[in-house]
């Protein structure tokens, strides 16, 4: 979602009767609040609908569009909220406009049950998609052409993004900001929303009901994660982190995955990438020093992880996002 620097990124919120007020609020909070005084790039968020009349939402609320579907031709990103009733049929003009937008190459993101809208448009046929874990079987049954994934918080397939339940919609929106405007912009927005700039793992961690033993384990695991974050530059092993949590390495790895949806080492790599992104954006430190502080040990290792996870190099990332936030020297 490359945007020329001379203009704000244009975001289209697609509205029609039945979309969830919460998702509308999330989209508005991420892209509709002016945070340029804190170094976040300007966004041009537009509420787009078939007609200019107010769109009724649940709970006596309504949303007044400020653009019609024709504005989608100007959008850099289109976001479709979830639905109160997941079988709500989207208006034909909305489905047609989404198909045309995808054909033009415009990225489209759907929050939670918004995947059903994209499926109605045929945009998920033959593609992977995710929705709330409690809706996966419904989506499979109603749209068997879609490859429905159960565990992911959000997925990307052929310029189309889908996300899991309520909080995962926030995760996806922040990820889209991070991808286009950099980690510091996403972190600033997340701080203002009092939420994490990103979560690792899958929605599998939210399906099972916790038990008192699981709660105790979660506290020990959280302490081990906090310790790792305070000294990312140090080498860490599963055995060492397990010792901090008072568990065997095997038990620690198993319970870590059950709690977070990922392995300890994958989680650690994610944290190190995030730390390196911040240093690249906000400092002029040489790349070997960035790699050392983030815990990669060498610039070569950092470069390999950036290529795998971000499809870019540390040097190119710095060129794209440096000086977006307040400068920190040294």
C-alpha positions in Angstrom: 0.0 0.0 0.0 2.5 2.5 -1.2 1.3 6.1 -0.8 3.0 9.2 -2.4 4.5 11.3 0.4 2.8 14.4 -0.8 -0.7 13.3 0.2 -2.3 11.4 3.1 -3.1 7.7 2.7 -6.8 7.4 1.6 -8.8 4.8 3.6 -12.4 3.8 2.6 -14.7 2.5 5.3 -17.4 0.6 3.5 -20.8 0.9 5.3 -24.2 -0.7 4.7 -27.0 -1.8 7.0 -25.9 -4.6 9.3 -22.2 -3.6 9.8 -21.0 -3.7 13.4 -20.7 -0.4 15.2 -17.6 -1.7 17.1 -15.7 -2.3 13.9 -16.7 1.0 12.6 -15.3 2.6 15.8 -12.0 0.6 15.5 -11.5 1.7 11.9 -12.3 5.3 12.8 -10.0 5.2 15.9 -7.0 3.9 13.9 -7.3 6.1 10.8 -9.8 8.8 11.6 -7.9 10.5 14.5 -5.3 13.2 13.7 -2.1 12.2 15.4 0.3 14.2 13.2 1.5 16.1 16.3 2.9 12.8 17.5 4.6 11.9 14.3 1.9 9.7 12.8 1.3 10.4 9.0 -2.0 12.0 8.1 -4.8 9.8 6.9 -7.9 10.6 4.8 -10.6 8.3 6.1 -13.9 8.4 4.2 -17.2 6.6 5.1 -18.4 5.2 1.8 -21.9 3.8 1.1 -24.2 3.1 -1.8 -26.3 6.2 -1.0 -25.6 9.3 1.0 -28.5 8.5 3.5 -27.6 7.6 7.1 -26.7 3.9 7.5 -28.6 2.3 10.5 -26.4 0.4 13.0 -27.4 -1.7 16.0 -28.3 0.0 19.3 -30.0 3.1 17.8 -26.8 4.3 16.2 -26.4 5.5 12.6 -23.4 6.3 10.4 -23.6 9.2 7.9 -21.6 8.5 4.8 -19.5 11.3 3.3 -18.7 9.6 0.0 -20.5 7.2 -2.4 -19.0 4.0 -3.8 -17.5 6.0 -6.6 -14.8 7.2 -4.2 -13.4 3.7 -3.9 -11.5 4.3 -7.2 -9.3 6.8 -5.2 -8.8 4.7 -2.1 -5.4 3.2 -1.2 -7.1 0.8 1.2 -10.6 -0.4 1.6 -11.8 -1.7 5.0 -15.0 -3.7 5.4 -16.5 -3.9 9.0 -17.9 -7.1 10.4 -21.6 -7.9 10.6 -24.1 -8.0 13.5 -25.8 -10.9 11.6 -23.2 -12.8 9.7 -25.5 -13.9 7.0 -26.5 -10.3 6.2 -26.5 -9.9 2.4 -24.5 -6.9 1.3 -26.1 -4.6 -1.3 -25.3 -5.6 -4.9 -23.6 -2.3 -5.7 -21.3 -2.8 -2.7 -20.3 -6.3 -3.9 -19.8 -5.0 -7.5 -17.6 -2.1 -6.2 -15.5 -4.5 -4.1 -14.9 -6.7 -7.1 -13.9 -3.8 -9.3 -11.6 -2.5 -6.6 -9.8 -5.9 -6.2 -9.5 -6.1 -10.0 -7.7 -2.7 -9.9 -5.3 -4.0 -7.3 -6.6 -2.0 -4.3 -5.9 -3.8 -1.0 -9.1 -4.8 0.8 -9.3 -5.8 4.5 -12.3 -7.3 6.3 -12.7 -7.4 10.0 -14.2 -10.5 11.7 -17.5 -11.3 10.0 -16.7 -9.0 7.2 -15.2 -12.1 5.6 -18.7 -13.1 4.8 -19.2 -9.9 2.7 -16.0 -10.6 0.7 -17.1 -14.2 0.3 -20.5 -13.0 -1.1 -18.5 -11.0 -3.6 -16.6 -14.1 -4.6 -13.3 -12.5 -3.6 -12.4 -15.3 -1.3 -13.0 -18.2 -3.7 -9.8 -20.3 -3.9 -8.1 -18.2 -1.3 -7.3 -18.6 2.4 -9.4 -16.5 4.9 -10.0 -16.3 8.6 -12.9 -15.2 10.7 -13.9 -15.6 14.4 -13.2 -19.1 15.5 -16.9 -19.6 16.4 -17.9 -18.7 12.8 -15.4 -20.9 10.8 -17.8 -23.8 10.2 -20.6 -21.4 9.1 -18.2 -19.7 6.6 -17.1 -23.1 5.3 -20.7 -24.3 4.9 -22.0 -21.2 3.2 -18.9 -20.7 1.0 -17.2 -24.0 0.4 -14.9 -22.4 -2.3 -13.1 -20.6 0.5 -10.2 -22.2 2.4 -11.1 -21.2 5.9 -8.3 -21.2 8.4 -9.2 -21.6 12.1 -6.3 -20.3 14.1 -4.8 -17.2 12.6 -5.4 -13.7 14.0 -5.3 -12.3 10.5 -4.4 -13.5 7.0 -3.2 -12.1 3.7 -4.0 -13.7 0.4 -3.8 -11.9 -3.0 -4.1 -8.4 -1.7 -7.1 -9.4 0.6 -6.8 -9.3 4.3 -9.2 -11.0 6.8 -9.1 -11.1 10.5 -10.5 -13.1 13.4 -12.7 -11.8 16.2 -13.2 -8.4 17.8 -9.6 -7.7 19.1 -8.0 -9.3 16.0 -9.7 -6.6 14.0 -7.6 -4.1 15.9 -4.5 -6.3 15.3 -5.1 -6.2 11.6 -5.7 -2.5 11.4 -2.5 -1.8 13.3 -0.6 -4.3 11.1 -1.8 -2.5 8.0 -0.5 0.8 9.5 2.8 -0.8 10.4 3.2 -2.2 6.9 2.5 1.1 5.1 3.7 3.7 7.6 6.2 1.9 9.9 6.3 0.3 13.3 6.6 3.6 15.2 3.4 5.0 13.7 1.5 1.8 14.6 3.0 1.8 18.1 2.0 5.5 18.6 -1.6 4.7 17.5 -1.6 1.6 19.8 -0.4 3.6 22.8 -3.2 6.1 22.3 -5.7 3.2 22.1 -4.1 1.6 25.2 -3.6 -1.6 23.3 -0.6 -3.7 22.2 1.0 -2.6 18.9 1.0 -6.3 17.9 0.1 -9.7 19.4 1.9 -12.9 18.5 0.3 -16.3 18.2 -3.1 -17.5 17.0 -6.7 -17.3 18.2 -6.4 -20.9 19.4 -5.2 -19.4 22.6 -8.6 -17.9 23.2 -10.8 -20.9 22.6 -10.1 -23.0 25.7 -11.5 -21.9 29.1 -8.7 -21.2 31.6 -8.3 -23.2 34.8 -6.6 -22.1 38.0 -3.5 -24.2 37.1 -3.5 -22.5 33.7 -3.7 -19.1 35.4 -0.7 -19.9 37.5 1.2 -21.1 34.5 0.3 -18.0 32.6 1.7 -15.8 35.3 5.0 -17.7 35.2 5.1 -17.5 31.5 4.4 -13.8 31.5 7.3 -13.3 34.0 9.6 -15.2 31.6 8.5 -13.1 28.6 9.0 -9.9 30.6 12.5 -11.0 31.5 13.3 -11.7 27.9 12.0 -8.3 26.8 14.2 -6.5 29.4 17.4 -8.0 28.0 16.7 -8.7 24.3 20.4 -8.3 23.5 21.3 -11.3 25.6 21.1 -14.8 24.1 18.1 -16.8 25.2 17.3 -20.5 25.1 14.1 -22.4 25.8 15.8 -24.1 28.7 16.9 -20.7 30.2 13.5 -19.2 29.9 11.9 -22.4 31.2 14.1 -22.1 34.3 12.9 -18.6 34.9 9.3 -20.0 34.8 10.2 -22.9 37.1 9.4 -25.5 34.5 11.1 -28.1 32.4 12.0 -27.0 28.9 9.4 -29.4 27.4 6.6 -28.3 29.7 7.5 -24.7 29.2 7.5 -25.0 25.4 4.1 -26.8 25.5 2.4 -24.4 27.8 4.0 -21.4 26.1 2.4 -22.5 22.8 -1.0 -23.2 24.5 -0.9 -19.7 26.0 0.4 -17.6 23.1 -0.3 -19.8 20.0 3.4 -19.7 19.0 6.7 -21.2 20.1 9.1 -19.4 22.5 11.8 -18.9 19.8 9.3 -17.6 17.2 7.9 -15.2 19.8 11.4 -14.0 20.6 12.2 -13.4 17.0 9.1 -11.4 16.6 10.0 -9.2 19.6 13.6 -8.7 18.2 12.3 -7.7 14.8 10.0 -5.1 16.5 12.9 -3.8 18.6 15.1 -3.5 15.5 12.3 -1.7 13.6 12.0 0.9 16.4 15.8 1.4 16.4 15.9 1.8 12.7 13.1 4.3 12.7 14.2 6.4 15.6 18.0 6.2 15.7 21.1 6.6 13.5 22.8 3.6 15.1 24.9 1.6 12.6 23.2 -1.6 11.5 25.6 -3.9 13.4 24.7 -2.1 16.6 21.0 -2.3 15.9 21.4 -6.0 15.4 23.3 -6.3 18.7 20.8 -4.3 20.7 17.8 -6.2 19.2 19.5 -9.5 20.1 20.3 -10.8 16.6 24.0 -11.0 17.3 25.0 -10.0 13.8 23.8 -7.8 10.9 23.6 -10.9 8.7 21.2 -12.7 11.0 19.1 -9.6 11.3 19.0 -9.2 7.5 17.9 -12.8 7.1 15.0 -12.4 9.6 13.9 -9.1 8.0 13.8 -10.8 4.6 11.8 -13.7 5.9 9.3 -11.8 8.0 9.1 -8.3 6.4 10.2 -9.0 2.8 12.7 -6.2 3.0 16.1 -5.4 4.4 17.0 -3.4 7.5 18.7 -0.8 5.3 15.6 -0.4 3.0 13.3 -0.3 6.1 15.3 2.5 7.5 15.2 4.4 4.2 11.4 4.1 4.2 10.6 4.9 7.8 13.5 6.7 9.4 12.7 10.1 11.1 9.0 9.4 11.3 9.1 9.7 15.0 11.1 11.7 17.5 14.9 11.3 17.0 16.9 9.3 19.5 20.6 9.6 19.2 22.7 6.7 20.5 
